[in-house]
């Protein structure tokens, strides 16, 4: 199957960048997001497939969770894009999409273009369901968070700083982000996939609290 040579370069760069990650942001996450984004575009029959695939492959490169700070991550992405034989408008479009993906504690960017919707919806689908549960605990463990702390409140309104650095647990993360994502999707294709994944998380939490409370 033919693959655009620039997309091959981008894939190699993404694979190398995410190699060895143990926080749920590994290459396999990127691969799934790419597949989901392209699936959404196919089902919706919209969007520039090249821009969608490139943005999906690069969507976590500047993520503050994987870089010393936002600026260093953004510079890393920009430098890589400038090394590619792309038109300036393509580079700018990819950078804008990547910058719009993050949840930021609910302080997210409103989207106007389908390409960004497809990539963000794909990333959020990979944050819910069975894979989402596994990733939530992998990331919580990486950050040193407890599985669950019943003494902590569920945070309703947060700044981005509070969301990233405030005290929480992996179970709290379900209520502070994961269970909210189904109703924040843009595309019909993603909404359909989200229903089963959302229900699975609800069932998981029901069983978790049953076992936590040593119920019979």
PEMOKA-V135786 format. One record per residue. RES is the residue in three letters. PSI is psi in whole degrees, 0 to 359 (* if undefined). Layout:
RES;PSI
RES;PSI
This chain:
UNK;131
UNK;137
UNK;130
UNK;129
UNK;327
UNK;322
UNK;326
UNK;318
UNK;316
UNK;318
UNK;316
UNK;319
UNK;315
UNK;318
UNK;314
UNK;317
UNK;319
UNK;2
UNK;131
UNK;1
UNK;139
UNK;18
UNK;5
UNK;5
UNK;40
UNK;182
UNK;325
UNK;328
UNK;314
UNK;315
UNK;317
UNK;318
UNK;318
UNK;311
UNK;318
UNK;319
UNK;317
UNK;325
UNK;314
UNK;315
UNK;320
UNK;315
UNK;322
UNK;346
UNK;48
UNK;166
UNK;156
UNK;109
UNK;324
UNK;312
UNK;320
UNK;313
UNK;316
UNK;316
UNK;321
UNK;318
UNK;328
UNK;3
UNK;337
UNK;2
UNK;313
UNK;6
UNK;131
UNK;336
UNK;340
UNK;6
UNK;164
UNK;323
UNK;173
UNK;318
UNK;317
UNK;320
UNK;317
UNK;320
UNK;322
UNK;315
UNK;314
UNK;317
UNK;319
UNK;315
UNK;324
UNK;344
UNK;352
UNK;150
UNK;67
UNK;154
UNK;153
UNK;323
UNK;329
UNK;316
UNK;315
UNK;319
UNK;316
UNK;315
UNK;318
UNK;320
UNK;311
UNK;320
UNK;342
UNK;0
UNK;322
UNK;144
UNK;319
UNK;37
UNK;22
UNK;354
UNK;55
UNK;162
UNK;136
UNK;137
UNK;143
UNK;341
UNK;142
UNK;321
UNK;317
UNK;321
UNK;317
UNK;317
UNK;316
UNK;316
UNK;319
UNK;316
UNK;322
UNK;327
UNK;325
UNK;354
UNK;357
UNK;174
UNK;197
UNK;315
UNK;318
UNK;320
UNK;312
UNK;317
UNK;323
UNK;317
UNK;328
UNK;315
UNK;319
UNK;318
UNK;320
UNK;324
UNK;356
UNK;23
UNK;149
UNK;159
UNK;312
UNK;140
UNK;102
UNK;347
UNK;343
UNK;143
UNK;158
UNK;123
UNK;126
UNK;312
UNK;124
UNK;147
UNK;167
UNK;321
UNK;316
UNK;319
UNK;317
UNK;327
UNK;357
UNK;164
UNK;129
UNK;184
UNK;169
UNK;322
UNK;321
UNK;327
UNK;330
UNK;316
UNK;336
UNK;344
UNK;298
UNK;318
UNK;349
UNK;343
UNK;325
UNK;321
UNK;5
UNK;11
UNK;154
UNK;319
UNK;148
UNK;322
UNK;317
UNK;321
UNK;322
UNK;316
UNK;328
UNK;333
UNK;307
UNK;321
UNK;319
UNK;315
UNK;320
UNK;320
UNK;319
UNK;318
UNK;320
UNK;313
UNK;322
UNK;315
UNK;322
UNK;311
UNK;331
UNK;314
UNK;323
UNK;320
UNK;8
UNK;48
UNK;153
UNK;*
